[in-house]
């Protein structure tokens, strides 16, 4: 049997995307496109270079150099010219708009490792976008959003990834399978192939929390979900999460959420009852 929950440390938001057009371009040395005034649209261009090299000229004369394996997001109105550098430029061009999003890392060229499945994903988006069925076109946009965010994950601008981030991420993923409180810090460090001191330092650099604090929050977040489901008593949750008694569980829960689990549960039940009466 299994009943686990994945919950973020902070809420994230994916913008609402509109995919206007997708171009699959493979051109030679003579390829040279110039855009002026009326041709400009609002929105962004996501440009992924597959082979060869190209150059984009932006308003004000800024030059963006693109090579195989690169990715960049550009402001559509800023683009004045783009052309092949050398013999070939094969690239994917996505015209899109987005609502509810902060600024993209504009005109910052990123080297994004090529994935074997990427060409198939692009072809699926390209084909579905032309379909008559609205559900298939919506799927094309959703698949583009996934592809875009995979590329943006490599974007600079956020704090540099700590050296041991991959190992720390692996430990965080495994915490969901050790919610009984029996997984000790020394065991986590061993699983990450690090000394305990190095593990503590790397974990804090990655998450901003100590391993214990993060582990405790993960367990309590799961407790909150169980309380919300209403399928377990407080004593059962305390036992499942490895607390020595319901009292110690309640104390930890109150420290994190401001109210003991019994009151939290009563508040949730009252809210549900009020919703049913409306």
N, C-alpha and C positions, 0 to 999 in steps of 0.2 A: 504494500500500500504506500501511497505517496501523496502528500499534501503540502506543497511548498509555494512560496510567493517570492517574486522578484519585484523590488521596490527601489526607485532611485533615491539617491541622497539629496537630490534637488530636482525640481520639476523642469522638464525640457519641453520645447515646443517646436513642432515641424510646421513650416509655413505652408499656406495654401498656394499651390503652384498652378499656373496655367501654361501649358506647353503649346506654343504657337506653331513651331515648325522644327523639323529635324533634317539636317543635310548630311549626306554621306559623300564626302569629296575626296577624289584621288586625281590630282592634276600635276602637270609637268611644269617645266621652267617658264613657260609663257603665261602662266596663271597670274592675273593681276586684277584685283577688283577695287574700284574706287566708289565711295559713297558720298553723296552731297545732300545737304539740306532736307528736301522733301522725302528722301529715302529713309531718314532716321526714324526710329520708333522708340517708345519708352520700353524699358525692361533691360534684361541682361542676356548675355551670350555665354554659354558654357562651351569651351572649346578644348577638345581632347585630341592631341596629335598622336597618330598611330605610327606613321613612318615619315621619314624625311624631315624637312624643316620648313618653317614659314616665318613671316614677319608681319606684325600688325602695327599700323601707325594710328595713334590716338590724337584727338584734338590737342593742339598745343605742341605737336611734334614728338610726343613721347613714343618711344619704340619698344615693342614687346617682342622678344625673340623666343621662338617656340621650336623645340626639337622633339624627337620621338620619345614617347613616354611622359610628356609634359601635360599639364592641365592648367587652365586659367579661366577665371570669370571676368568678363568685361562688361562695362556699361555700353549698351547698344548705341546710344546717341554719341558716344565718344569716338566710335570707330570711323575713321576716314578712309582707310585703305588697308588691304591685306593681300599678300602675294607669296609665291613660292620662293624659297631660298635654295639654290642648287637645282637638282634635277627633278625632285619629286616632293610633293607635300600631300600626304593622306591624313585627313582629319575628320572628326565628327563635330558638327555645329548644332547646338541646341538654342533656339530662341524661346525665352520664357519670361514670365512675370511672376512675382511672388508677393503675397499679402501677409502681414503679421511677421515680418522678418527684419532683423537688424541689417546693418551693412554687410555685404559679402566682402571677402578679402579681394578687392578689385585690383586687376592688373598685376597680381602677384603670381608669378609662374611657379608651379609646384611640380616636382618630380614625383610621380605616383607610380609605384611598381605595377607592372602589367599583370592582370589576372587572366587565367585561361578562359574563364567563363564570360569575360567582358564583351567579346565580339558577339556571342550568342545573345547576351542581354540587350546589346544595342540593336541587333537585328529584330528582336521581339518588339522593342519599343517602336522601331521604324515601321514595322508592318501593322501593329495594332493601332497606331495613330491614324491610319488611313481608313480604318474600318467604319462601317455605317453604324454599328451598335454603340450606343453611348457607354455601355459598361466596358466594352473593349478599349475604347479611347481613354476612359478613366483609368483602366489598368495600365495603359501606356504611360500616363502621367505619374501614377504611383511607382512604377518601375523606374522611371527617370529620377524621381525623388530619392529612391534608394541609391541609385548609381551616383547621383550628385553628392549625396552626403557621404558616400564612401570616399569620393575624391576629396571632399572638403575636410574629411577627418585628418588629412595630411597637411592641412593649411597651417602656416605659421601664424603667430599672433597670440595664441594662448601660451601659457607657461611651457617651456621646453619639457618634454617627457623625461622623467627620471630614467637613469640608466637601467634600473631593474623593473621598469613599469610592467613589462610582459609577465614577469613572475608574480608581481603583486596582484595584477588583474586575475591571474589564474587562481590565486589564493582566495580572492574575493568571490569568485565564481563558486569555489568549493565550500565556502562558508554556509551556503544554503543546504548543504548535505550534513552539516555538523551543528545544527541549531540546539542541540541538547546541552550546550555549554561545556562539553567535555573535550573540546579541541583547544589545547594549550598553545601559548605563543611559541614555545620552543618547538612544538610539532609543526606549526605553520612555517617557521623559519626553515626547518629541515625539509619540508615539502617544497619550499622555494629555492632550495640549494644555497642557503645563505646562513651566515652566523646570526645568532639572535640579535646582537647589537646592530649589525648591518641591516637586518630585516626590519627592525623597529624604525631605523632612520629612513630607509627607503619607503616604507609604508606611509610614514608621516609626510614625506616629500610628495608622494603620489596623491594621497587623499586628504591631507590636512588634519588627520586624526591619528591617534595611536591605534595599534592593532586591537587592543582591548576595547577602546571606545567604539571603534567601528563595528567590531563583532557584537558588542552589547546592543548597539543601535539596530543592527540587522536582526537580532533575535527579538527585540521589542517591536520592531516593525511587523514581524510575522505575528507576534502576539496581538497586535492591533487588528490585523486582518482576521484572525480567528475570532476575536471579540465582535468584529463587525459582521461576520458570518452568523454568529449566534449558535454555533454548533458545539461549543466547548464551555465548560464551567471554568471559573478562574483557577480552581485547584488543579484541574486537568491541564490547563495551559502551563501553569507553573511547573508541573511535573514533566510535561513534554519538553520544556525548554531548559530543564536541568536545574531549576532553582531549588534550594534546600527546603523551602516552605512557601505557601501562598503569601505569607507575610513578606518574605524577602522579595518575591516577585512584585508584589504590590508596591513596595517601597521603591524598587528600581523603575517601575512603570510610572509612578507619580513623579519621580525625579526627572523623567524624560518628557512626560506629557502634561504635567501639572495637576493631574487628578488621578486617583487610584483607579484600577481597572473596573471595580464594581460601579463606581460613579460614571465612568466612561461608558460602560455597558448600559446603565440605566438611561443615560442621556441619549444613546443611540436608539434604544427601544422607544423612548418617548418621541423622538423625531420621526420614527417609522409610523407610530400610532397616529401622530398628527398629520402625516402625509396621507394616510389611509382615510382619515376623516374628511379631508378636503375634497 
